């Protein structure tokens, strides 16, 4: 880049002139100056004018920005190229409602981005690109470029742009149906905006959380959050947010079947959209919502009246970003008017649009609509196909595990900081206790003189005796565990190779006879399955082949399939980090811990994760169950399972930590030294 500039005098120039003559005069004056100059000075003036247009006006024309980009390329000024390319992407996304053109701008200027060193410029450039891909439902690419935007903002400690990047990522995860990640990401964004005391964006994240609540059926929680936001935004006269919030409220009332409330909130949404500085952008979306509501509630005349307003600018209001909203409204209107052929055409177009992304709720509504139309046409086979598709999506959406994972991650986020604080306090108390103990010991030995020597000798002898006793117990326990594992393996082999094979022969014999007894064959088949399951529980045969990591993932999957508890894993470590002979004992410890969760914890969610540290491999098992009181002396655990956990940990020289709080769940941490 030959001409680096973000020039201070230009900022002063813009501000002073805007104060003196107003924005329009500043623009006209800059245009006049641009026509008189060439080279660097012209680019400086173009840069200034483009910034005024992008940030000081309604940004309703992109020609000057495009001219600035081309002239900056001519002078090899990468910073100016990429900065205004980001502004142009914003224009295409939000003003022109054409994110495809936004992506084209992004790709066209990628080579210039590689020359930019300014992190703020790069952060904005990738943020706008992430929005373009999000609007087009290309979620993977959106997340990728939003991560890049977050990275550059983080390098500059720019909490606002860090928060904006995370907020849009939360919206992406919400549309993908990944509610756990969405909740965590929104909470992260909220923390950043709170750090900046950025009220407007705090409200934006809270509104996104209401949508997340609604998608999970938490309508009451969404309503309470929404009412607080509305009260705040009315004071701030933030008509943009008020329009969106009332629109989202209408969506909830539609799901709840409260159509009068739905229409009432859509009307409020349109009124606030009219007052908004972005009325041209928001108003069509709100109008489409009300048209659809009228059509579904037998108010065809009212719907067609509003449609006239839409058709005043058909080119803008029925294409690009507006197309799905437009299709939603007019397909419902076509159905209400019994124009079923048109309803089918529009319904198919809508569904195909939604299939391009992963917007499960919209696809569900699209399938349901086509089911209704085909049913009205009497085409029952096609109606049944779309109904089955609708039910499949609906069942997955309403699955209890999705609600539980949201609840679990939110609880995890809220309690994590408290847990860390409590842990730190406990460490401080333990350290203080230790210091007091040492001090008291010195006072005791100093005061008792002769008894000190006797006591020392006695302690040494007692300690040596205790060590010998402990070694004997440890040796006994190790032999017992080895014998137990060998015996398990032997019994498992007998069950699998002997009894299992004989049962299989009996089953094949029954199948080959002329008179096939179905009940007997089924009974033998069930017995074979039970024997295999018993054999696998006693000793996982594939353990040596699959290794610890895959065996643990399979175990989590097995628990998930056979339980109402939501089991999940985040195991990122590889096999071979700890000695092979220790792996089976780690597997047994986690198997025992998971069994305890299933039997005793009364949990709704449980997560197993692992991480590699410098000198150790760490496994962490967390549940959100009822918890229990941990005795001060962990050797006093009443349950055999907990005692076995400690014995296995001692055997493989692992560090076992159990944390539990009544009503807040249990965490088990196993740290094993690496090779």
C-alpha positions as CSV (number, residue, x, y, z in Angstrom):
1,X,0.0,0.0,0.0
2,X,1.7,3.2,-1.2
3,X,-0.6,5.8,0.4
4,X,-1.6,4.9,4.0
5,X,-4.2,7.3,5.5
6,X,-6.9,7.8,8.0
7,X,-6.3,11.6,8.2
8,X,-7.1,13.6,11.3
9,X,-7.6,16.9,9.4
10,X,-10.4,15.2,7.3
11,X,-12.3,14.3,10.5
12,X,-12.0,17.9,11.7
13,X,-13.1,19.1,8.2
14,X,-16.1,16.9,8.2
15,X,-17.3,17.7,11.7
16,X,-16.7,21.5,11.4
17,X,-18.5,21.7,8.0
18,X,-21.4,19.6,9.2
19,X,-21.8,21.8,12.1
20,X,-21.7,25.0,10.0
21,X,-23.7,24.1,7.0
22,X,-25.3,20.8,7.6
23,X,-24.8,17.5,6.0
24,X,-26.1,18.3,2.5
25,X,-23.7,21.3,2.2
26,X,-20.8,19.2,3.3
27,X,-21.6,16.6,0.6
28,X,-21.9,19.3,-2.1
29,X,-18.7,21.0,-1.0
30,X,-16.8,17.7,-1.0
31,X,-18.1,16.9,-4.5
32,X,-16.9,20.2,-5.7
33,X,-13.5,19.8,-4.3
34,X,-13.2,16.3,-5.7
35,X,-13.8,17.6,-9.2
36,X,-10.8,19.9,-8.8
37,X,-8.3,17.5,-7.6
38,X,-6.4,14.3,-8.6
39,X,-4.2,11.7,-7.0
40,X,-3.8,11.3,-3.2
41,X,-5.8,14.5,-2.4
42,X,-8.7,13.3,-4.5
43,X,-8.7,10.0,-2.8
44,X,-8.6,11.7,0.6
45,X,-11.7,13.7,-0.4
46,X,-13.5,10.7,-1.8
47,X,-12.7,8.8,1.4
48,X,-14.2,11.6,3.5
49,X,-17.3,11.9,1.3
50,X,-17.9,8.2,1.4
51,X,-17.7,8.1,5.2
52,X,-20.3,11.0,5.4
53,X,-22.6,9.1,3.0
54,X,-22.2,5.8,4.9
55,X,-22.4,7.1,8.5
56,X,-23.9,10.6,8.4
57,X,-26.8,10.1,5.9
58,X,-29.4,7.4,5.2
59,X,-26.9,5.8,2.8
60,X,-29.4,5.5,0.0
61,X,-26.9,5.6,-2.8
62,X,-23.8,3.5,-3.3
63,X,-22.3,5.1,-6.4
64,X,-19.8,7.4,-4.5
65,X,-18.6,4.4,-2.4
66,X,-18.0,2.4,-5.5
67,X,-16.1,5.2,-7.1
68,X,-14.0,5.6,-4.0
69,X,-13.1,1.8,-4.0
70,X,-12.1,1.9,-7.6
71,X,-10.0,5.0,-7.2
72,X,-8.3,3.5,-4.1
73,X,-7.4,0.4,-6.1
74,X,-5.9,2.6,-8.7
75,X,-3.6,4.2,-6.0
76,X,-3.1,0.8,-4.3
77,X,-4.6,1.9,-1.0
78,X,-5.7,-1.4,0.5
79,X,-7.1,0.1,3.8
80,X,-9.4,2.4,1.9
81,X,-10.5,-0.3,-0.5
82,X,-11.4,-2.8,2.2
83,X,-13.0,-0.2,4.6
84,X,-15.4,1.0,1.9
85,X,-15.9,-2.6,0.6
86,X,-17.2,-3.4,4.1
87,X,-19.6,-0.3,3.9
88,X,-20.7,-1.5,0.5
89,X,-21.5,-5.0,1.8
90,X,-23.5,-3.4,4.6
91,X,-25.4,-1.3,1.9
92,X,-26.2,-4.4,-0.2
93,X,-27.3,-6.4,2.9
94,X,-29.4,-3.8,4.8
95,X,-30.3,-1.1,2.3
96,X,-30.6,-2.9,-1.0
97,X,-31.8,-6.2,0.6
98,X,-29.4,-8.1,-1.7
99,X,-26.9,-10.2,0.3
100,X,-25.8,-12.1,-2.8
101,X,-24.4,-8.8,-4.1
102,X,-22.8,-8.3,-0.7
103,X,-21.0,-11.6,-1.0
104,X,-19.9,-10.7,-4.5
105,X,-18.3,-7.5,-3.1
106,X,-16.7,-9.5,-0.4
107,X,-15.1,-12.1,-2.8
108,X,-14.1,-9.4,-5.3
109,X,-12.0,-7.6,-2.6
110,X,-10.5,-10.6,-0.8
111,X,-7.1,-10.2,-2.3
112,X,-7.0,-6.6,-1.0
113,X,-7.9,-7.8,2.5
114,X,-4.6,-9.7,2.6
115,X,-2.7,-6.4,2.3
116,X,-4.5,-4.7,5.2
117,X,-2.8,-4.5,8.6
118,X,-5.6,-2.4,10.4
119,X,-7.5,-4.8,12.6
120,X,-10.5,-2.6,12.9
121,X,-11.0,-2.6,9.1
122,X,-10.6,-6.4,8.9
123,X,-13.0,-7.0,11.7
124,X,-15.7,-4.9,10.1
125,X,-15.1,-6.5,6.7
126,X,-15.5,-10.0,7.9
127,X,-18.4,-9.1,10.2
128,X,-20.4,-7.7,7.2
129,X,-19.5,-10.8,5.1
130,X,-20.7,-13.0,8.0
131,X,-24.0,-11.2,7.9
132,X,-24.3,-11.7,4.1
133,X,-23.9,-15.5,4.4
134,X,-26.3,-15.6,7.4
135,X,-29.0,-13.8,5.4
136,X,-28.6,-16.5,2.7
137,X,-28.7,-19.3,5.3
138,X,-25.1,-20.4,4.5
139,X,-24.5,-21.0,8.2
140,X,-21.1,-22.6,8.1
141,X,-19.5,-19.8,6.1
142,X,-21.3,-17.2,8.3
143,X,-19.9,-18.7,11.5
144,X,-16.4,-18.9,9.8
145,X,-16.2,-15.2,8.9
146,X,-17.9,-14.1,12.2
147,X,-15.1,-16.0,14.0
148,X,-12.6,-14.0,11.9
149,X,-14.4,-10.7,12.8
150,X,-14.3,-11.7,16.5
151,X,-10.6,-12.5,16.3
152,X,-9.6,-9.1,14.9
153,X,-11.9,-7.3,17.4
154,X,-10.4,-9.3,20.2
155,X,-6.8,-8.3,19.2
156,X,-8.0,-4.6,19.5
157,X,-10.0,-5.3,22.7
158,X,-13.0,-3.9,20.8
159,X,-15.8,-5.3,23.0
160,X,-18.5,-3.8,20.9
161,X,-17.5,-5.6,17.7
162,X,-16.7,-8.8,19.7
163,X,-20.2,-8.6,21.1
164,X,-21.8,-8.0,17.7
165,X,-19.9,-10.9,16.2
166,X,-21.1,-13.2,19.0
167,X,-24.7,-11.9,18.8
168,X,-25.0,-12.8,15.1
169,X,-23.4,-16.2,15.7
170,X,-26.1,-16.7,18.4
171,X,-28.7,-16.0,15.8
172,X,-27.1,-18.4,13.4
173,X,-27.1,-21.2,16.0
174,X,-30.7,-20.4,16.8
175,X,-31.7,-20.8,13.2
176,X,-29.7,-24.1,13.0
177,X,-31.6,-25.4,16.1
178,X,-28.4,-25.6,18.2
179,X,-29.9,-24.0,21.2
180,X,-27.2,-24.8,23.7
181,X,-24.5,-23.0,21.6
182,X,-27.0,-20.2,20.9
183,X,-27.6,-19.6,24.6
184,X,-23.9,-19.6,25.5
185,X,-23.1,-17.3,22.6
186,X,-25.8,-14.8,23.5
187,X,-24.7,-14.7,27.1
188,X,-21.1,-14.1,26.0
189,X,-22.3,-11.2,23.8
190,X,-24.4,-9.8,26.6
191,X,-21.4,-9.7,28.9
192,X,-19.3,-7.7,26.4
193,X,-22.1,-5.1,25.8
194,X,-22.5,-4.8,29.6
195,X,-18.8,-4.1,29.8
196,X,-19.3,-1.3,27.3
197,X,-22.6,-0.1,28.9
198,X,-24.0,-0.4,25.4
199,X,-27.7,-0.2,26.1
200,X,-28.9,-0.5,22.5
201,X,-27.0,-3.7,21.9
202,X,-27.9,-5.1,25.3
203,X,-31.5,-4.8,24.3
204,X,-30.7,-6.5,21.0
205,X,-29.2,-9.5,22.7
206,X,-32.1,-9.7,25.1
207,X,-34.5,-9.7,22.2
208,X,-32.6,-12.5,20.6
209,X,-32.9,-14.5,23.8
210,X,-36.7,-14.0,23.8
211,X,-36.7,-15.6,20.3
212,X,-34.6,-18.5,21.7
213,X,-37.0,-18.9,24.6
214,X,-40.0,-19.0,22.2
215,X,-38.4,-21.5,19.8
216,X,-38.2,-23.8,22.9
217,X,-41.7,-23.2,24.0
218,X,-40.7,-21.0,27.0
219,X,-43.4,-18.5,26.1
220,X,-43.9,-17.1,29.6
221,X,-40.2,-16.4,30.0
222,X,-40.1,-14.8,26.6
223,X,-43.1,-12.6,27.5
224,X,-41.6,-11.4,30.7
225,X,-38.3,-10.5,29.1
226,X,-40.1,-8.8,26.2
227,X,-42.2,-6.6,28.5
228,X,-39.1,-5.3,30.3
229,X,-37.5,-4.5,27.0
230,X,-40.6,-2.7,25.7
231,X,-40.8,-0.5,28.8
232,X,-37.1,0.5,28.4
233,X,-37.3,1.1,24.6
234,X,-40.4,3.3,24.9
235,X,-38.5,5.6,27.2
236,X,-35.6,5.6,24.8
237,X,-38.0,6.0,21.8
238,X,-36.1,3.2,20.0
239,X,-38.7,2.5,17.3
240,X,-36.5,0.0,15.4
241,X,-36.4,-2.4,18.3
242,X,-40.0,-1.8,19.3
243,X,-41.1,-2.8,15.8
244,X,-39.1,-6.0,15.9
245,X,-40.2,-6.9,19.5
246,X,-43.9,-6.6,18.8
247,X,-43.4,-8.6,15.6
248,X,-41.8,-11.4,17.6
249,X,-44.5,-11.2,20.2
250,X,-47.1,-11.7,17.4
251,X,-45.2,-14.9,16.3
252,X,-45.6,-16.3,19.8
253,X,-49.3,-15.5,20.0
254,X,-49.7,-17.3,16.7
255,X,-48.1,-20.4,18.1
256,X,-50.3,-20.2,21.2
257,X,-53.4,-19.8,19.0
258,X,-54.3,-16.3,20.3
259,X,-55.1,-14.7,17.0
260,X,-56.5,-11.4,18.3
261,X,-53.3,-10.8,20.2
262,X,-51.3,-11.8,17.2
263,X,-53.1,-9.2,15.0
264,X,-52.9,-6.5,17.7
265,X,-49.2,-6.9,18.1
266,X,-48.6,-6.9,14.3
267,X,-50.5,-3.6,14.0
268,X,-48.3,-2.1,16.8
269,X,-45.2,-3.4,15.0
270,X,-46.2,-1.6,11.8
271,X,-46.9,1.7,13.6
272,X,-43.4,1.6,15.2
273,X,-41.9,0.6,11.9
274,X,-43.4,3.7,10.3
275,X,-41.7,5.8,13.0
276,X,-38.4,4.1,12.6
277,X,-35.5,5.6,10.8
278,X,-35.3,2.4,8.8
279,X,-39.0,2.4,7.9
280,X,-38.3,1.4,4.3
281,X,-36.5,-1.7,5.5
282,X,-38.8,-2.9,8.3
283,X,-42.3,-1.9,7.2
284,X,-42.7,-4.4,4.3
285,X,-41.8,-7.3,6.7
286,X,-44.3,-6.2,9.3
287,X,-47.0,-5.7,6.5
288,X,-46.4,-9.2,5.2
289,X,-46.9,-10.6,8.8
290,X,-50.3,-8.8,9.1
291,X,-51.4,-9.9,5.5
292,X,-50.7,-13.5,6.5
293,X,-52.6,-13.1,9.8
294,X,-55.6,-11.6,8.1
295,X,-55.6,-14.3,5.4
296,X,-55.5,-17.0,8.1
297,X,-58.3,-15.4,10.0
298,X,-60.8,-14.9,7.1
299,X,-60.2,-11.2,6.6
300,X,-59.3,-11.4,2.9
301,X,-60.4,-7.9,2.1
302,X,-58.1,-6.4,4.8
303,X,-55.2,-8.5,3.5
304,X,-55.7,-7.4,-0.1
305,X,-55.8,-3.7,1.1
306,X,-52.3,-4.1,2.6
307,X,-51.1,-5.9,-0.4
308,X,-51.8,-2.8,-2.5
309,X,-49.2,-0.9,-0.4
310,X,-46.7,-3.7,-1.0
311,X,-47.1,-3.5,-4.8
312,X,-46.3,0.2,-4.9
313,X,-42.7,-1.0,-5.0
314,X,-42.9,-4.6,-6.4
315,X,-39.3,-4.8,-7.4
316,X,-38.0,-4.1,-3.9
317,X,-40.7,-5.6,-1.7
318,X,-41.1,-9.0,-3.4
319,X,-37.5,-10.1,-4.0
320,X,-34.2,-10.7,-2.2
321,X,-34.5,-10.8,1.5
322,X,-38.2,-10.0,1.3
323,X,-39.0,-13.0,-0.9
324,X,-39.7,-15.5,2.0
325,X,-41.9,-13.0,3.9
326,X,-43.8,-12.2,0.6
327,X,-44.3,-15.9,-0.1
328,X,-45.6,-16.6,3.4
329,X,-48.2,-13.8,3.1
330,X,-49.5,-14.5,-0.5
331,X,-49.5,-18.3,-0.2
332,X,-51.8,-17.9,2.8
333,X,-54.0,-15.5,0.9
334,X,-54.2,-17.8,-2.1
335,X,-55.3,-20.6,0.2
336,X,-57.9,-18.4,1.9
337,X,-59.3,-17.5,-1.5
338,X,-59.3,-21.3,-2.4
339,X,-56.9,-20.7,-5.3
340,X,-55.2,-24.0,-4.5
341,X,-53.1,-24.4,-7.6
342,X,-51.5,-21.0,-6.9
343,X,-51.1,-22.0,-3.2
344,X,-49.3,-25.2,-4.2
345,X,-46.9,-23.3,-6.5
346,X,-46.1,-20.6,-3.9
347,X,-45.9,-23.2,-1.1
348,X,-43.3,-25.3,-3.0
349,X,-41.2,-22.2,-3.8
350,X,-41.3,-21.2,-0.1
351,X,-40.3,-24.7,1.1
352,X,-37.5,-25.0,-1.4
353,X,-36.1,-21.6,-0.2
354,X,-36.2,-22.9,3.4
355,X,-34.6,-26.2,2.5
356,X,-31.5,-24.3,1.2
357,X,-30.7,-23.4,4.8
358,X,-31.3,-25.3,8.0
359,X,-34.3,-23.3,9.3
360,X,-36.2,-26.3,10.8
361,X,-39.2,-24.2,12.1
362,X,-39.8,-22.6,8.7
363,X,-39.5,-26.0,6.9
364,X,-42.0,-27.4,9.4
365,X,-44.5,-24.6,8.6
366,X,-43.8,-25.1,4.8
367,X,-44.6,-28.9,5.0
368,X,-47.7,-28.2,7.1
369,X,-49.0,-25.7,4.6
370,X,-48.6,-28.1,1.6
371,X,-50.3,-30.8,3.6
372,X,-53.3,-28.5,4.1
373,X,-53.5,-27.5,0.4
374,X,-53.2,-31.1,-0.9
375,X,-55.8,-32.2,1.6
376,X,-58.2,-29.5,0.3
377,X,-57.5,-30.6,-3.2
378,X,-58.3,-34.2,-2.3
379,X,-54.8,-35.5,-3.2
380,X,-54.4,-37.6,-0.1
381,X,-51.2,-39.3,-1.0
382,X,-49.3,-36.1,-1.4
383,X,-51.0,-34.7,1.6
384,X,-49.9,-37.7,3.7
385,X,-46.3,-37.3,2.4
386,X,-46.1,-33.7,3.5
387,X,-47.9,-34.5,6.8
388,X,-45.3,-37.1,7.6
389,X,-42.5,-34.7,6.8
390,X,-44.1,-32.1,9.0
391,X,-44.5,-34.6,11.9
392,X,-40.8,-35.7,11.6
393,X,-39.6,-32.1,11.9
394,X,-42.1,-31.3,14.6
395,X,-41.1,-34.3,16.7
396,X,-37.4,-33.4,16.4
397,X,-38.2,-29.8,17.4
398,X,-40.2,-30.7,20.4
399,X,-37.9,-33.5,21.6
400,X,-37.3,-33.1,25.3
401,X,-33.6,-33.3,24.9
402,X,-33.4,-29.9,23.0
403,X,-35.3,-28.2,25.8
404,X,-33.1,-29.9,28.4
405,X,-29.9,-28.9,26.7
406,X,-30.9,-25.3,26.6
407,X,-31.8,-25.4,30.3
408,X,-28.6,-27.3,31.1
409,X,-26.3,-24.8,29.3
410,X,-28.0,-21.8,30.8
411,X,-27.7,-23.3,34.3
412,X,-24.1,-24.2,33.6
413,X,-23.3,-20.6,32.5
414,X,-25.0,-19.0,35.5
415,X,-23.4,-21.3,38.1
416,X,-19.9,-21.5,36.6
417,X,-18.8,-18.1,38.0
418,X,-20.3,-18.9,41.4
419,X,-18.5,-22.3,41.4
420,X,-15.2,-20.6,40.6
421,X,-15.7,-18.0,43.3
422,X,-16.6,-20.7,45.9
423,X,-13.6,-22.8,44.8
424,X,-11.3,-19.8,45.2
425,X,-12.7,-19.1,48.7
426,X,-12.2,-22.7,49.7
427,X,-8.6,-22.6,48.5
428,X,-8.0,-19.5,50.5
429,X,-9.6,-21.0,53.7
430,X,-7.6,-24.2,53.2
431,X,-4.3,-22.2,52.9
432,X,-5.1,-20.2,56.0
433,X,-5.9,-23.4,57.9
434,X,-2.7,-24.9,56.8
435,X,-0.7,-21.8,58.0
436,X,-2.4,-21.9,61.4
437,X,-1.7,-25.6,61.7
438,X,2.0,-25.1,61.1
439,X,2.2,-22.2,63.5
440,X,0.4,-24.2,66.3
441,X,2.8,-27.1,65.7
442,X,5.8,-25.0,66.2
443,X,4.4,-23.5,69.4
444,X,3.6,-27.0,70.7
445,X,7.1,-28.3,70.0
446,X,8.8,-25.2,71.4
447,X,6.8,-25.4,74.7
448,X,7.1,-29.1,75.4
449,X,10.8,-29.6,75.0
450,X,11.6,-33.1,76.0
451,X,8.2,-34.4,74.9
452,X,9.0,-33.1,71.4
453,X,11.8,-35.7,70.9
454,X,9.6,-38.5,72.2
455,X,6.7,-37.3,70.1
456,X,9.0,-37.1,67.0
457,X,10.2,-40.7,67.5
458,X,6.7,-41.9,68.1
459,X,5.4,-40.1,65.0
460,X,8.2,-41.5,62.8
461,X,7.5,-45.0,64.0
462,X,3.7,-44.6,63.6
463,X,4.2,-43.1,60.1
464,X,6.4,-45.9,59.0
465,X,3.9,-48.4,60.4
466,X,1.1,-46.6,58.6
467,X,3.0,-46.5,55.4
468,X,3.7,-50.3,55.5
469,X,0.0,-50.9,56.3
470,X,-1.1,-48.6,53.5
471,X,1.2,-50.3,51.0
472,X,-0.1,-53.7,52.1
473,X,-3.7,-52.4,51.6
474,X,-2.8,-50.8,48.3
475,X,-1.1,-54.0,47.1
476,X,-4.1,-56.0,48.2
477,X,-6.5,-53.6,46.4
478,X,-4.4,-53.7,43.2
479,X,-4.4,-57.5,43.2
480,X,-8.1,-57.5,43.9
481,X,-8.8,-55.0,41.0
482,X,-6.6,-57.0,38.6
483,X,-8.2,-60.2,39.6
484,X,-11.6,-58.7,39.3
485,X,-10.9,-57.4,35.8
486,X,-9.4,-60.7,34.8
487,X,-12.4,-62.5,36.1
488,X,-14.8,-60.2,34.3
489,X,-12.9,-60.8,31.1
490,X,-13.0,-64.6,31.7
491,X,-16.8,-64.6,32.4
492,X,-17.5,-62.3,29.5
493,X,-15.6,-64.6,27.2
494,X,-17.5,-67.6,28.5
495,X,-20.8,-65.8,28.0
496,X,-19.9,-64.7,24.5
497,X,-18.0,-67.7,23.1
498,X,-19.7,-70.6,24.9
499,X,-23.3,-69.8,26.1
500,X,-23.8,-67.2,23.3
501,X,-22.7,-69.6,20.6
502,X,-24.8,-72.4,21.9
503,X,-27.9,-70.2,22.1
504,X,-27.2,-69.1,18.5
505,X,-27.1,-72.8,17.4
506,X,-30.4,-73.4,19.2
507,X,-32.0,-70.4,17.4
508,X,-30.7,-71.6,14.0
509,X,-32.0,-75.1,14.7
510,X,-35.4,-73.7,15.5
511,X,-35.4,-71.6,12.3
512,X,-34.5,-74.7,10.2
513,X,-37.3,-76.9,11.6
514,X,-40.5,-77.3,9.6
515,X,-42.6,-76.1,12.4
516,X,-41.3,-72.6,13.4
517,X,-42.3,-71.6,16.9
518,X,-42.2,-67.8,16.7
519,X,-42.4,-67.2,20.5
520,X,-39.5,-69.6,21.1
521,X,-37.4,-68.1,18.4
522,X,-38.0,-64.6,19.8
523,X,-37.3,-65.7,23.3
524,X,-34.0,-67.2,22.3
525,X,-33.2,-64.1,20.3
526,X,-33.9,-61.9,23.3
527,X,-31.7,-64.2,25.5
528,X,-28.8,-63.9,23.0
529,X,-29.1,-60.1,23.1
530,X,-29.2,-60.1,27.0
531,X,-26.1,-62.4,27.1
532,X,-24.3,-60.1,24.7
533,X,-25.2,-57.1,26.7
534,X,-24.1,-58.8,30.0
535,X,-20.9,-59.8,28.2
536,X,-20.2,-56.3,27.0
537,X,-20.9,-54.7,30.4
538,X,-18.5,-57.2,32.0
539,X,-15.7,-56.5,29.5
540,X,-16.0,-54.4,26.4
541,X,-14.5,-56.7,23.7
542,X,-13.8,-53.9,21.2
543,X,-11.9,-51.9,23.8
544,X,-8.5,-53.0,22.6
545,X,-9.5,-52.2,19.0
546,X,-11.5,-49.0,19.5
547,X,-9.4,-47.5,22.3
548,X,-10.5,-45.4,25.2
549,X,-11.8,-42.4,23.3
550,X,-14.2,-44.2,21.0
551,X,-15.3,-46.6,23.8
552,X,-16.3,-43.6,26.0
553,X,-18.2,-42.0,23.1
554,X,-20.0,-45.3,22.5
555,X,-20.8,-45.6,26.2
556,X,-22.3,-42.1,26.2
557,X,-24.4,-42.9,23.1
558,X,-25.6,-46.1,24.8
559,X,-26.7,-44.2,28.0
560,X,-28.4,-41.6,25.8
561,X,-30.4,-44.2,23.9
562,X,-31.7,-45.9,27.0
563,X,-32.4,-42.9,29.3
564,X,-34.5,-39.8,29.8
565,X,-31.4,-38.0,30.9
566,X,-29.7,-35.9,28.1
567,X,-26.2,-37.4,27.9
568,X,-23.6,-35.5,25.8
569,X,-19.9,-35.5,25.3
570,X,-17.1,-33.2,24.4
571,X,-14.1,-35.6,24.2
572,X,-11.4,-33.9,22.2
573,X,-8.4,-35.9,23.4
574,X,-6.6,-38.7,21.5
575,X,-5.7,-42.2,22.6
576,X,-2.2,-43.0,23.6
577,X,-1.7,-40.2,26.1
578,X,-1.8,-42.4,29.1
579,X,-0.4,-46.0,29.6
580,X,-2.5,-48.6,27.9
581,X,-3.0,-50.7,31.0
582,X,-4.6,-47.7,32.8
583,X,-7.2,-47.0,30.2
584,X,-9.6,-49.8,31.2
585,X,-9.6,-48.5,34.8
586,X,-10.4,-45.0,33.6
587,X,-13.2,-46.5,31.5
588,X,-14.5,-48.4,34.6
589,X,-14.4,-45.2,36.8
590,X,-16.4,-43.2,34.3
591,X,-18.8,-46.1,33.7
592,X,-19.4,-46.3,37.5
593,X,-19.9,-42.5,37.7
594,X,-22.4,-42.5,34.8
595,X,-24.3,-45.4,36.4
596,X,-24.5,-43.3,39.6
597,X,-25.9,-40.4,37.7
598,X,-28.6,-42.7,36.1
599,X,-29.6,-44.3,39.4
600,X,-29.3,-41.6,42.0
601,X,-28.7,-38.1,40.6
602,X,-32.3,-37.4,39.4
603,X,-30.6,-35.3,36.7
604,X,-32.0,-34.0,33.4
605,X,-28.5,-33.5,31.7
606,X,-25.0,-34.9,32.0
607,X,-21.9,-34.0,30.0
608,X,-18.6,-35.8,29.8
609,X,-15.6,-33.8,28.5
610,X,-11.8,-34.3,28.3
611,X,-8.9,-32.1,27.8
612,X,-5.1,-32.5,27.5
613,X,-2.9,-30.5,29.8
614,X,0.9,-30.3,29.9
615,X,1.5,-33.2,32.3
616,X,-1.9,-34.8,32.6
617,X,-5.1,-36.0,30.9
618,X,-8.3,-34.7,32.5
619,X,-11.8,-36.1,32.3
620,X,-14.7,-34.0,33.7
621,X,-18.2,-35.4,34.3
622,X,-20.9,-32.9,35.2
623,X,-24.6,-33.4,35.9
624,X,-27.4,-31.0,37.0
625,X,-29.0,-33.4,39.5
626,X,-29.9,-33.1,43.1
627,X,-26.3,-33.3,44.4
628,X,-25.3,-34.7,47.8
629,X,-23.3,-33.9,50.9
630,X,-19.6,-34.9,50.6
631,X,-18.0,-36.1,53.8
632,X,-14.9,-34.3,55.0
633,X,-13.0,-37.6,54.9
634,X,-13.8,-39.0,51.5
635,X,-12.8,-42.5,52.7
636,X,-16.1,-42.4,54.6
637,X,-18.3,-42.6,51.5
638,X,-21.1,-45.0,52.3
639,X,-21.7,-46.2,48.8
640,X,-19.6,-49.0,47.4
641,X,-19.5,-47.2,44.0
642,X,-17.7,-44.1,45.4
643,X,-15.3,-46.3,47.4
644,X,-14.5,-48.2,44.2
645,X,-13.9,-45.0,42.4
646,X,-11.3,-44.0,45.0
647,X,-9.7,-47.4,44.9
648,X,-9.3,-47.4,41.1
649,X,-7.9,-43.8,41.2
650,X,-5.3,-44.8,43.8
651,X,-4.4,-47.9,41.7
652,X,-3.6,-45.9,38.6
653,X,-2.2,-42.9,40.6
654,X,-4.9,-40.6,39.4
655,X,-6.2,-37.5,41.2
656,X,-9.9,-37.8,41.8
657,X,-12.0,-34.8,42.8
658,X,-15.7,-34.9,43.6
659,X,-17.6,-31.6,44.0
660,X,-21.3,-31.6,44.8
661,X,-23.8,-29.1,46.1
662,X,-27.4,-29.9,47.1
663,X,-29.8,-28.9,44.3
664,X,-27.0,-27.9,41.9
665,X,-25.5,-31.1,40.7
666,X,-22.2,-33.0,40.9
667,X,-18.9,-32.7,39.1
668,X,-16.3,-35.5,39.0
669,X,-12.8,-34.7,37.8
670,X,-10.2,-37.4,37.1
671,X,-6.6,-36.3,36.3
672,X,-4.3,-39.0,35.1
673,X,-0.5,-38.4,34.6
674,X,0.6,-38.6,30.9
675,X,3.3,-41.0,29.8
